[in-house]
Amino acid sequence: MSASKRASYRMPVLTKVICIALIACCVVVGLIGLVLPIIPGLIFLFIAAILLARISSRFDSILKRNPTVQGWMKHADTINGLSFSQRVRLSFWMSARIITNAIELGINQFKKTTGSI
């Protein structure tokens, strides 16, 4: 949805309340995740920022001025231009890459803990 369409769209109050509750939960879990290595904190903070940008046009404009977010938006626009089958293939290959990296990390950690190289 473009910024002009979002500006004219009035979100229902119940939806805003649910979004604010989700934002609060994501921020709390994200901050805990920054301290505890088990929980991926940055992902939850990123989700909170996206949700906040959906309900606040001011925060949305602040995010869009950030160079890092601009890079993410370019990637998202590229993905939005793909057909459904291309998105499925991309998701498959990204998942395969994540699994491969996780296995490699596990093997390296096992070698490090057992002392074998």
Secondary structure, DSSP 8 states (H G I E B T S, - for coil): --HHHHHH----HHHHHHHHHHHHHHHHHHHHHHHSTTS-HHHHHHHHHHHHHHH-HHHHHHHHHSHHHHHHHHHHHHHHTS-HHHHHHHHHHHHHHHHHHHHHHHHHHHHHHHT--
